[in-house]
Amino acid sequence: MSRILSADSTSCTDEEVADLAIRNERITRQLEAAGNQRILEVSDRDAYRAVGCVTLTEFLQTKLRVTQPKKRLKEVQALESMHAMTGEKLPPVCPNTARELAAGTIGPDHVHAVLDVMAKIPTAVEPEHRAFAEQTLAEFATTLTPKEIAAAGVRILAHLDPDGRLTDDRDRARNRKLNLGCQDSQLMSKLTATLDPITRALFDVVLAKWAAPGMNNPDDDQSPTGDGSEINTDLLREAADRDCRSQSQRNHDALKALLDAAVNGGLLGQSHRGLPPQIIVSITDAQLREHAGVARTATGSDLPISDVVTLAANARTHLAVFSDVTNEPLFFGRSRRLASQAQRLMAFAKYRGCSKDTCHVPFAHTEMHHAERDWADGGLTDAADLAPACGRHNRAVGTEPHQWTTEKITDGPDKGRYGWRRNTDPPDALRANQLHRIDEIFERYRNLPDADPASSWRFDIAWPRHPLYPAA
């Protein structure tokens, strides 16, 4: 591979250069197939634990840096020979697709297009018909683009279930999904969903009232809010005349009003993981004073400071403002095991998410970990001894070689926070999670006297992914 990468094709003819590109692409695709085999071996032997990962998905995400680990695992499960419960090897679920990928005639995008079509085939379809569909799709994939495979899949599905009678509730339940995309440079997010019939019908009813012209218009302070059931029809008609929004924009504002009613109307109860089920934001006094910058919520979203101030003014958010780190910790000792709401709010302001390095889980989905000493070993429920940790990493702390230890960092930009190291690593290998504090890290770096990348401290950044969307 090194020889291929270092080879010079300047002296080659145009035909040879084109042939080299084709052959190189085929080899790259074959390496994808070999990579799937390696991932299966790691899974079979639980080898991910040897490199400090708690799950196979974490191994793909942090060590292999796979963009969509769950999709890659589905590829492995469909194309590789898995073991049965009794130990024998089973043939691949999609043998023809696996063969073409191993030959390099198709690539990962083709594979995912084939698997997407196969996932939509009703479970009532006869196995031989399902196998023929997979064979046909694999043959199409050798000459078609992934987008064209999806179009061909529509024809195949129409042939297998022409009148829709084979599709049942199990198929619809299997294909239902809702994904929230990551925020872009404008802090906007894309929402994609596949709704089952009942959810679609319910959503249509909501939009019919909440997204009607003139309703829930954020640009009109006279616009009726809520469902409009007790609104004067003349006022609604006047608001509709002033409404310049498109239907898509009205749908967005209706969903926003519905979520606001759920969050602030008591529908979510009084607590979630020890926190109030509302928007919780931590900002500095400088940001609040200057109305500038971006704040991070406990669920991992970014909000402009102007929106934070608006929410706080309407009493629709919990706002924690600290001047540096002058907050006084709360101490409970051994009198209680679970952290209080105030302790969790303070931990959010300090960590903003799971404290394990490379973990992207936001604070709202974490537990409070007795980081100084485990509760079973006499640990104290004191704010200074606690750190947030997601469920899988909280359970990964222990004395086994593949487990982790947490210790407080005593110097550098993460001083006072808890770092993590594998038990087989040296004591100085503590690593703090800086994913949730990227703005703070860059601000600290910008204020260094020399602003030199070779300064005395370093930070490692892997961009976070939200648990509600698999593809970042």
N, C-alpha and C positions, 0 to 999 in steps of 0.2 A: 504493500500500500504506500509506503514511503517512496518507493521508486516511481510509482504511478503519479504521485502528487508532485514529485520533483522533475518529471519528464518535460521536455520542451518540444512543443509541436509546431514551432515556427517553420521548419523546413517541410512540413507535410502539405500535401495538396488539399484543396477545398473538400474534395470527396473523402479524403482520409480524416480530416478534422471532423467532418460530420459523422463519420463512422465511429471515431473515437468517442464523441459525445454520446452516441447511442449505446456503445458498449459500456461506457462508464456509468450511464444511468441504469443499465441492466445489473451491473455489479452492485451498485448502491441498493437496488431493490432486493437483491439476494442477501445482502447484509442485514436488511430488515428482517427477513425470515430467520436468519441465524440469530439475530438479537431476540426474537420471540422465543427461540429454544433456550437461550441463556436465562431469560426471565422465568421460564417454566422451571428450570433447574433451581434457580434461587427460591422459587415458591415451594417446590417439593422438599427442599432441604432446610427451609426456614433460614437460608443463608443471609437474609437481610438483617437478622439480629447481630451478625458478626461485624457489621459496619455501623451499628448504633441505631438502626431503624426499628420501630415498633411494629409496623405493618408493611406488607408488600407495596401498597399504594404509596406510603411514605418513601419507600426505597426508590420507586419510579420517579417520584416528584422531586426528591432532594438529591439523590445520588446520580440518577440518570438524567434528571432535569427534563423529563418528558412533559410536553405541554398539556396533554390530555391523558393523564394516567388511567382513568377509568375506561376510556375508549381503547387504549392500548391493551388493557387487560382483557376486554371483550374480544379483541383481535386474537390474543394468545389463546383464549378459551375456545374460539371457533376454529382456529387453524392448526393447533397442535394436538398431539395424541395425549389425552389426559388419562389419569389413572382412575379406575372404577373403585368403589368402596371395598371390593374384594382384592384389589391390588393389580389386576391385569390392565394392560394398556387398551384403551378404546380408540377407534379410528377418529380422525378429526370430524367435527360437525360439518365443516365445509371443505371436503377433501380436494375438490377441483380448484377452488380458490387458493388453497394452501399450495397446491402443486404449481400453479402459475406464478405465485409470489416467489417460491423457491427457485423457479426458472428465471425470474427477473423480467417476465413479460408484462407484469402488472405491478403497480406500486401501492403504497399504503392508502392513498386516497381512493384508488379503485376498490381496495378491500373494504374500506369503510362504507363505500357506496353500495357494494354487494350486501354487506351485513345489514345496512339500513333497510334494504328491500326485504331481506329474509325475515327481519323482525316484524314486518307488517303482514306476513303470510298468516292467515288464521290457523289456530291450532287444530281445527277440524279437518284441514287439508290432509289427504292421504300422504304417508311418508314417501312413497315413490314419486308422487307429484312434487313434493317439496324438494326431493333430491334432484329431480329433473330441472326444476327451476334454478337451483344452485349451479348445476352444470351449465345451463344456458347462460346465466349471468356471468360465470367465469369465462365462457367463450366470448361473450360480448366485451368483457373487460379488456381482452387482448387487443381490441381494435377501437374501442370507444373511450371517450373521456369520462371521468366520474359523473359529470352532469348528465351526459347522455345515458349512462347506466341507470340513473334515477328515472329518466324518461322511459327507458325500456322496461324498468321495473313496474311502472304504472300499467303498461300493456300486459305484463305477465300476471300481475295481481288481478286485473280485469278478466283474464282468461281463467284463472284458478277459482275465482269467486264472482262470476258475472252478475248475479243478482243480489249479492251482499248477504245471502242467507247464512253463510258459514261463519261470518264474523259475529262473535258473541261478546258478552260483558268481560270475559277474561282477556280477550284480545284488546279491548278498549282500555281496560285497566293497566295492561302491560305497556301500552304505548302512551299513557298520559304523562305529561311532564310540564314543568314551568321553570325556566332558567332566567336568572338575573345576571346580565352581563356586567363586566367591570366598568368603572367610571372612566370617561375619556377626559381630555384636557379641559373641557368645559364642565366637568363633574356630572355629565349626563350619562344615563345608563340605558341599555337596550334590554327590553323584556320580550322573550320569546316563549311561546307556550303551545302545547297540544292539549286541548280541553276535551274531556269526555262530554257526551250529549247533555247530561244534567247540568254540569258546570257551565256549559255554553248557554243553556236556556236561562239559568240563574243570572249569568252576566248580562244577557240581553235585557232581562227585566230591569236590572240595576241601571243600565245605560239608557233605557227608555225614559226613566224619570230623572236620574241624576245628571245625564248628559243632554237633556233637552235644551234647545236654544234659550239662553238667558240664565240657566241654572249654574250655580257654583262657578261663576266667572271670577277668577282672581284679579282681573283688570278692572272690575266694576264693583265699587264698594256698596252699590245698591242692589247687587245681584242676590236673588234668594239663594239660601244655602240649604243643604240637606236634601230631603226628598221632595220638598215643595208641597207637601200635603196640606199645610195650613197657610199657604201663601196666597195673597190676593191675586186673582187672575189678571187684573189690570196691571199690577206691578210686574208680574211675570211677562206679560206681553210687551211692556215698555222695555224691560231688560233684554228681551229677545230681539227687539228692534235695534238695540245698541250692540248686540253681540256680533263681533266680526270673526269669531273663531271658526276654524274648520271642524268637521265632524271628528277628526282624529284628535284635535286639541281638546274638544269637549269631552271625548272619551277619557283622555288623560286626566283632565281636571275632575271628572266624576270619580275616577279611581282614587285620586288624591283625597277628595272629600270623604270617600268611603273609608279609606285607611285612617284618616284623621278621626272620624267618628268612632272607629273601632279602638284606636289607641287611647283617645282621650275621653271616651264615653264609658269606660269601665268594663268593656267587653273582655279584656285580657286579664282581668283579675287584679290582685293587689301586688303580686310578686312573681318574678321569673329569675331563678337561680340567685335569689337573695337581693335582686335589684328591682326597683319599680319598673313595670313594663311600659316605659315611655322612652322618648329620645333622651339620651344621657350624653353630655358633651363636656369635654375638659379643654379649657383654653387658658392662656396666660393673661395676666392683667394687662400686658402691653398690647396683645391682640384685641382685647376688649376695649382698651382706651383708643386705639388707632382704627378700629373697625376694619382691619386688614388681615389677610391670611386665610388659612383653611383649618378647620377644626375636625377632629376625628371623633366619631360617635362610638358608643360601646359595642355596636353591632358591626363596626368596621367600615362605615360609610364616611365620606368626606363632605363637610358642609361649609359653604362660605360664611365668614363671620357675620355678614349682614343678615343671612338667614338665621343664624344662631341667635342674634340679638332680637330678631322679630319673634322667634319661637319663645324666647325667654320672656319677652314683654307680654305675650299672650298666655303665660304660665303653662306652656305646652312642652316644656323640657326641663330636665334637671341639669343645672349648669354648675360645674366645679371650676372655680378660678383660684389659681395659686400663684404667688410670687416666688418663682423658683421652687425650692423644696423646703418650705418653712412650716408645713403642716405637722401637727402634733399627733403621733400615733395613739390608737386606743388599745388598751391592754385588758385582756380577759383571763390570761393565764390558763389554768386547767378548769376553770369554772364552766366553760362551754367549749364545744368542739367546732361548731359551725361559725363562720365569720359573720359579723353583723353587716347590716346594709351600709353603715358608715365606713366600715373597714373595706368593703368591696368598692365603694365609690373612690376611696383613697387609692386603692390598688389600681383601679382603672386609670386614674390620673397619672399614675407612675409608670404603668406598663402598657396600657391600652389594648392588650391582647395576651395570648399565651406567652409565658416567659421562656419557654423552650426555644432555643435558636432554630431558625428556619421554619418554625410553625406559623402558619398563616391564620389560625383560628382567632376571630375577634373576641373581645372580652366578654360579650354577652353569652358566649357559648363555652365559657371556662368554669372550672371549679377553683376553690381556694385551697392551695397546696401548702401544707406545713413545711416550708422550705428549709428552715433552720434545723429542725428535727421532727421526724414523723410523729404524728399524734400517738401512735401505738408505742413509740419509744420515749414518751414523756414530753412531746413537743407542746408548745404553748400557742394559744390562739391570740397572739399579739400582732398588731399591724406590722411591726418591724420584722416579724418572723414569717410572714405570709407572702406568697406570690401566686398569681393566677396560672393555672395550667389546664389545658383541655383534658378531657376524660382519658384518652389513650396515653398521654404523656404523664398524667398524674399517677396512673397505674404502672408506668414504666420505671419509676424510682424504686430502687431496692439494692440488695447486696450482691446479686448475681453478676457475673462478668459482663453479660449483655445488657445490664440495666444501667441506670443513671444515678448520679449524685448531684444535689443542688447545694451551692455554697454562695455566700455573699461576696460580691466583688469589692475590693478595697481601694482600687485606684482606677484612673482613666475615666472616660466619659460615661461609663456605666456604674460608677462608684455608688454603692448603696443598694443596687439592685442584685437580684440573685441570678447567678449564671449556672449553666449546666455542663457537665462533663461525663463521658462514659467511664465506668469504673475501671476499665483497662487503660484509660488515658492518664498522663501525668497530672499532678495536682494543679499545674499552672495552665491547663488546657480549658479553663472556664470560658464559656461563650454565652453572651447575653443575646436576647432577641431584639434586633433593631428594626425588624420589618415594620412594626406598628409605630415607629418613631422616626421615620425617614426625614420628615421636615425638621425635627429637632436636631438630628445628626448633621444634616447639611448646614443648618444655621450655626451650629457649634463649629463646624469645620470652616465656614466662611469667616468666622470671627477669630480664627487662629492668626497669630502675628505674621507668619510667613505664608499661610494657606498653601503649604507644600504637601503634595500627596505622600511624600516620604516622611511625614511627621511621626511623632513618637507613638501615636495610636492609630489603629486601623479599624475599619468597619466593613462588614460583608453584607451585601444586600441581595436578596432574592425577592423579586416582586411578588406581593401577596395575591392569593386567590381566595375569593369569598366562598363559603360553604354552599351557598345557594346556587352558584353557577359552576359547573364542572370545567368549562373551557375559559381560561383567562386569556 
